[in-house]
């Protein structure tokens, strides 16, 4: 849910392996990379929103 100021609760995750390599996702249509993230629905916990 977006609040009156235009913000939405969200969760971001950092995924790494035993070699300490990180997963970054490239944004579609942009010259940018980011960690996986997304919004949290009103009925979700941050942990549930990660999946």
Secondary structure by P-SEA (a helix, b strand, c coil): cccccccccbbbbbbbccccbbbbbbccccccccccccccccccccccccc
